[in-house]
């Protein structure tokens, strides 16, 4: 998914997760992924 965001494949605008714990392995990984997503204009939606 992160590779698709970085390359612009499929024009990803949002990532939807039902639990934030399923998004990243730990807090540092989650924050890093969120920063990359923000840099590419992708929003995270956590239900």
N, C-alpha and C positions, 0 to 999 in steps of 0.2 A: 504494500500500500504506500509506504513512504517513498519507494522508488517511483511509483506512478505520480505521486505529488511532485517530486523533484524534477521529473522529466516532462511534466505537463500532459502525460497520457490520460486520456478519457476526461480531461477538463474537470478534475475533482474540485468541488466547492465546499462540501461538508463531509465530515466523518461522524457517523452516528454509532454510539455505544450505549449499551444498557447499564453497564457498570464501569466506572472509571478504573477499577482494579483490573479489568480485562484489556485495557488500553496499553498499559505499560508494566514492565517487570517490577520497577521500583520508582520512587519519587523522582530521582535524577533522570531516569530514562523517559518518564512521562513528561517532565519539564523540557527536556531536550527535543522530544518529538513535537510538543506544542509550539516551541520556538520555530522549528523548521516549518511547521504548518502555517504559522502566522507569517513567516517570511514569504510564503507562496500564496497567501490570501485564502487559506483553507480554514474553515471554522470547525470546532468540535462541538457536537451536541451530545450531552450525556443525559440519558433519561433516568 
